[in-house]
Amino acid sequence: MKEIKAVEITRAVMELVKRANFSLRKDVLSALRKAYRCEKNKRAKTILKMILDNAVYANKENLAICQDTGLPVVFVRIGQNLKISGNLKEAINSGIAAGYKKYSLRNSIVLNPLLRGKSGFSPCVMHMDIVFGDKLKLILLPKGFGCENKSQLRMFKPTCGLDEIKKFIIDAVKIAGADACPPYVIGVGIGGTADYASMMAKQALLIKLSAKHSKLEEDLLKQINKTGIGPMGLGGRTTALALNILTYPTHIAGLPVSVNISCHALRSAEIVL
Amino acid sequence: MKKINTPLNFNKIKSLKSGQEVLLSGTIYTARDQAHQRLVQAIKSRKALPFGFRDAVIYYCGPTQTPKGKIIGSCGPTTSSRMDGFSNLLLIKGLRGMIGKGNRSEEVRGAIKKHKGIYFITYAGCGALLSKYVKSAEMVAYADLGPEAILKLEVKDFPLIVAIDVQGRSVYGED
């Protein structure tokens, strides 16, 4: 049986912290470059140029792309034939804390959501999944909270029309408006339970922006880009770079829909051990 | 491009129009959620404030830790609307300018017009690039708040866009 030591996991997570926060995802960069080329609005074009320059500068200077280095969300996919020696969750959180400290990121986490108090670098939020095989896959998504604050969940009636769902998704983007650093990437989870739909919405942000899109995804993106919100909310055709939907079977009585919005600084990095 | 220097007295900002780009030089103070709550508590209980409010500029920003050899880390703006409930009182106390990202409430827009203040936005999600315009950073108050502490920043040609001007005109339009 293949074995991975906790210390190797910690080291891997530290590496992910660096990669995710200093280098923008390639697919996000390509989408931003394309948006820059296609944008007709002068101010929107200037802002997109700044965003691209920022990514280059952050990478060159080893600076965080954004000062909001997020609440680190770690997707953990554990091969069922893998043996892990040591404490997996502790190993991940140690890697987060050590990495965020080492790379001078931001200590944005308060231990008690009500009492608040002194902030630290960890813990992260983990989504665990057991999969076939003997590998361990770790994906880090540092989620900024300006955009996380714009998340929406609604439990629709099973008989509702598709138009109602589309309106809910587009309205979520309109409510985010200028506040959450457009151009956005929109993750949508449809089906499952309330919690599962929200998890899928978050997971949808991990899908490559260049992936093949359904007619529904394309149609929603087109409508979102017609709102004219634009980069920084100052107008233009680039309100969102992509919209990805994940679905799951659900109950005959319900239809949960969750929307998770990401700012343009959509950061994630993954590693397979 | 129009260049302005702090302190921002009314004469320096009265001709600025919403949508206009400006470069700001001088002193600005970082303050976000928890620092705002403390400032308002201090005002209400008539305690001394950690810096002079007259014609001052607050930047809604919580930078990363400062990397070795740098003046400041990544330091872009945070969402301004979370500070909406605190801004009126700070404007009454003499605060002139606010820098952040995104829209403000109608109450804040009204308060800006009434107290002849100004609200700027800066390039959101460009915190690495914005660090280039910060020439010094010094802890002023509430160090226990970590990234939410109040820092005094000296900036040079910090790029801004006027989002709400002294007449209350908003770049995002009005409700």
HADDOCK unambig.tbl for C-alpha pairs under 7 A between the chains (distance, minus, plus):
assign (segid A and resid 51 and name CA) (segid B and resid 126 and name CA) 5.92 0.50 0.50
assign (segid A and resid 54 and name CA) (segid B and resid 126 and name CA) 5.36 0.50 0.50
assign (segid A and resid 54 and name CA) (segid B and resid 128 and name CA) 5.96 0.50 0.50
assign (segid A and resid 54 and name CA) (segid B and resid 129 and name CA) 5.02 0.50 0.50
assign (segid A and resid 57 and name CA) (segid B and resid 128 and name CA) 6.65 0.50 0.50
assign (segid A and resid 57 and name CA) (segid B and resid 129 and name CA) 6.35 0.50 0.50
assign (segid A and resid 58 and name CA) (segid B and resid 128 and name CA) 5.35 0.50 0.50
assign (segid A and resid 63 and name CA) (segid B and resid 73 and name CA) 6.56 0.50 0.50
assign (segid A and resid 63 and name CA) (segid B and resid 74 and name CA) 6.13 0.50 0.50
assign (segid A and resid 63 and name CA) (segid B and resid 128 and name CA) 5.84 0.50 0.50
assign (segid A and resid 64 and name CA) (segid B and resid 74 and name CA) 5.66 0.50 0.50
assign (segid A and resid 64 and name CA) (segid B and resid 128 and name CA) 6.19 0.50 0.50
assign (segid A and resid 65 and name CA) (segid B and resid 126 and name CA) 6.71 0.50 0.50
assign (segid A and resid 65 and name CA) (segid B and resid 127 and name CA) 6.37 0.50 0.50
assign (segid A and resid 65 and name CA) (segid B and resid 128 and name CA) 5.64 0.50 0.50
assign (segid A and resid 66 and name CA) (segid B and resid 74 and name CA) 6.08 0.50 0.50
assign (segid A and resid 66 and name CA) (segid B and resid 76 and name CA) 6.72 0.50 0.50
assign (segid A and resid 66 and name CA) (segid B and resid 125 and name CA) 5.26 0.50 0.50
assign (segid A and resid 66 and name CA) (segid B and resid 126 and name CA) 6.11 0.50 0.50
assign (segid A and resid 66 and name CA) (segid B and resid 127 and name CA) 4.92 0.50 0.50
assign (segid A and resid 66 and name CA) (segid B and resid 128 and name CA) 6.46 0.50 0.50
assign (segid A and resid 67 and name CA) (segid B and resid 63 and name CA) 5.35 0.50 0.50
assign (segid A and resid 67 and name CA) (segid B and resid 64 and name CA) 5.18 0.50 0.50
assign (segid A and resid 67 and name CA) (segid B and resid 74 and name CA) 4.74 0.50 0.50
assign (segid A and resid 67 and name CA) (segid B and resid 75 and name CA) 5.36 0.50 0.50
assign (segid A and resid 67 and name CA) (segid B and resid 76 and name CA) 6.12 0.50 0.50
assign (segid A and resid 67 and name CA) (segid B and resid 127 and name CA) 5.70 0.50 0.50
assign (segid A and resid 104 and name CA) (segid B and resid 64 and name CA) 6.50 0.50 0.50
assign (segid A and resid 104 and name CA) (segid B and resid 65 and name CA) 4.75 0.50 0.50
assign (segid A and resid 104 and name CA) (segid B and resid 66 and name CA) 6.10 0.50 0.50
assign (segid A and resid 104 and name CA) (segid B and resid 67 and name CA) 5.31 0.50 0.50
assign (segid A and resid 105 and name CA) (segid B and resid 64 and name CA) 4.97 0.50 0.50
assign (segid A and resid 105 and name CA) (segid B and resid 65 and name CA) 5.54 0.50 0.50
assign (segid A and resid 106 and name CA) (segid B and resid 64 and name CA) 4.21 0.50 0.50
assign (segid A and resid 106 and name CA) (segid B and resid 65 and name CA) 5.67 0.50 0.50
assign (segid A and resid 107 and name CA) (segid B and resid 147 and name CA) 6.92 0.50 0.50
assign (segid A and resid 118 and name CA) (segid B and resid 144 and name CA) 6.68 0.50 0.50
assign (segid A and resid 118 and name CA) (segid B and resid 145 and name CA) 6.13 0.50 0.50
assign (segid A and resid 119 and name CA) (segid B and resid 146 and name CA) 6.70 0.50 0.50
assign (segid A and resid 146 and name CA) (segid B and resid 79 and name CA) 6.17 0.50 0.50
assign (segid A and resid 178 and name CA) (segid B and resid 102 and name CA) 4.73 0.50 0.50
assign (segid A and resid 178 and name CA) (segid B and resid 103 and name CA) 6.36 0.50 0.50
assign (segid A and resid 179 and name CA) (segid B and resid 79 and name CA) 5.85 0.50 0.50
assign (segid A and resid 179 and name CA) (segid B and resid 101 and name CA) 6.27 0.50 0.50
assign (segid A and resid 179 and name CA) (segid B and resid 102 and name CA) 4.02 0.50 0.50
assign (segid A and resid 179 and name CA) (segid B and resid 103 and name CA) 6.33 0.50 0.50
assign (segid A and resid 181 and name CA) (segid B and resid 124 and name CA) 5.93 0.50 0.50
assign (segid A and resid 181 and name CA) (segid B and resid 125 and name CA) 6.55 0.50 0.50
assign (segid A and resid 232 and name CA) (segid B and resid 124 and name CA) 6.86 0.50 0.50
assign (segid A and resid 234 and name CA) (segid B and resid 172 and name CA) 6.91 0.50 0.50
assign (segid A and resid 265 and name CA) (segid B and resid 125 and name CA) 6.48 0.50 0.50
